[in-house]
Structures are given as C-alpha cells and as structure tokens.
Amino acid sequence: MPATPDEPRAPRGLFSLALWVIFGTIIFAGFVALGTWQVHRRAWKLDLLERIDTRIHAPVIAAPASSQWPHVTAAGDEYRHVSASGSYLYDKQVLVWTSSDLGSGYWVMTPLRADDGSIIMVNRGFVLADSCKEAASCAPGATGSVTVTGLLRMPELKGFLRHNDLVADRWYTRDVAAMASARKLPPVAPYFIDADAPAGPQPDHSWPRAGLTVVSFPNNHLQYAITWYVLALLTVVGVSYVVRDGLRSRQHAAD
C-alpha cells in the first residue's frame, strides 16, 4: 500500500546507496577523463598553431620535388611557405566553388608544369561567380616561365554537403588527384600551392584575387575541459547529498 503524504518516506536501503556510489563513481571518472582529454587536445592545438605560425612566417623554400612527394604530410609540411617555377597550363585549369569575404565564386586551380616536368596544382586565387563561364578561359595570367610563391596545402578529399562531379565538371573540393584525372594530366604533386597576393594593393578589377587563405583553427578546448570538470564536481556533490541523506534517514528510522 503506497505511503500517504503524511507518512515519512522509507529510507533508502544500503544496496540502493551502494548503487548510487558505484554509478556516481563511473560518471565522475567519465567526466574527468573527458576533461583531461580536452586538456591534452588543447596542448596539441597550441603546439600545432605555433608550428603553423612558424612555417607561415619562415623564409620561402623550394616546393617539394617529385622525389620528395611520398614523404609530404600534413603534419610535417602543410602551410610551409614554398615557391615553384614553371609554366601554367591554363587550358587544364579547374574552377572550385567557394564562398569568401568577397562573395560567392571560384578558386582558380591551374596546373603548373614545373621546370623538372612535374605538375603542381596552384590556387591562383578567387574570382566572382559571374566572372568565369568556362574554366579554360577564366582569368588567364602570365605566359611563359613564371615563379609562384605561396602556402603548401594538402588536398581536400571530401565535401561537407556537396561532392565533386567530374562528369559535369562541378567542383566543390580541391582534390588534386581527381583534377589531374579529369584533365588527363600525369600524376600531380600530392599538395597544391595557395598563391600569395602580389606585393602592393590589388586593383578592384584584378582577378583572380590571391592571398585569401584563411588560417583559422578553433581552440575551445579549455572551455570544454572546464565544463567536464564542473560536471564531475557536480556529480560528486549530487551523489554525496543522496548518500548522506539516505544514511541520515536510516539513522532517524533506527532511533
């Protein structure tokens, strides 16, 4: 028969209190583990940001040659300031849909046939959507031998919502291997170069607009760590209250 509102609630049994302690310990350990993981992630992120900042502002070095391609990695090479010389293959370039501070448009990805015969994809910059109708005729640049400097970037293999359509020639990620296949190019470098902006101000009518690389890595790990540790503390407080209240009720019942 259920207790009436005037009747005191029966104290929790020792087994029930033990389950609360076990459950609380598991939850506490989980929250602490998540908080500690975020602390380690924050240390890793700070080290990454420091390494990238050092690379970006380091002197320009030669882009990795074909013999070095197997050893190029995001951890060891991305955002290095590099240069390469050769001639652009404008008839093989690819337009990759993007959005920038200037509006919606395309990255102009143009193959550079380097002096050693290898192919490196170069992001020559951004153009507005209505500036280019066909990739091959979009914003041609200098002919003959050129030298390009910029940041070494790793390919973007997957899009978030849209995927590259090679048949329709619609591009949403800078997947250099897929571009080479679509344009029937020989194997290309496993990276591309985000070209630097030319020295001095660029005229408003100058396209493509280079130097728009955004180097931004969110670092919210400290807030996440504090959140998990606070939840761990609240777990201790909550379970302690339940156990203490249960033991007090049992003591009163015994008296």
Phi, psi and omega in degrees: 000127184294151180289143175281165181303333182277346182275139178293147178290140179294137181296152177293144177285161180298324179297318178297317179295323178296321177296320177300317180296315181296313179299314180297322179296318180296313180296317179301313180297322178296315179296319178296319179297318179295319178296317179294322177299319179294326176297315178294320178298321179296317178297318178296318182294319179296321177295319178299313181298322179294317180295318181294318179298321178296318180295316184299322185263006177283160176302151180293136176237166179292138176299145181306129178284170184302328179291340181263352185305319181298342185257001180282127179225159177296318183295325186263342190227338186299139180075013170291147179272113188233167175222153177212148179240147179165204180232140181283143174254082187295332181286354181248008186284164186230140176257125182248120182297136180204176175228135181225181177297342180271351182126191178273144181179219187223149161275134179264104182262112185242129177291139175247118174276106185291167183299335179270005178093350179284164182246130176234127176283135181238127172277100184284350177135191186255141172231149177292156186301324183271006181272340184229128175258325180226141183300318186293335183254007186276118170045061176296149181244212183295144176259166181078200184286131178227160173237125181245138173241150180175191182264132176288126181235150178269153183299151172260111189269332184225139175271160181284312182243324184243150183240152180301139176241096185294326182292316180274357181059044175249126187235135180233348176226155182267073179267098189293326179294318178294323177297317179298320179295316182294327182263007178055047177263156172294171180308135183254168177301145181281030178206171170227168181248124171276106186297142174290155171289145176296156180297143179085168180294145178264134176299151181299333182267006182274114178228148357288156181266109182270174176076025182258014179301128178258116178255096184218123179234113179299138181229079181255017188295327179295316178298319179296318180297316179299319180300313181295320180292323176296319177297324177296317179296317179297326177298316178298315181298314182296312181294321179299319179297314181298315182292315180297319178295320179296317180293322178295319179296320178294323179294318179294322179295324180290327179287000000 
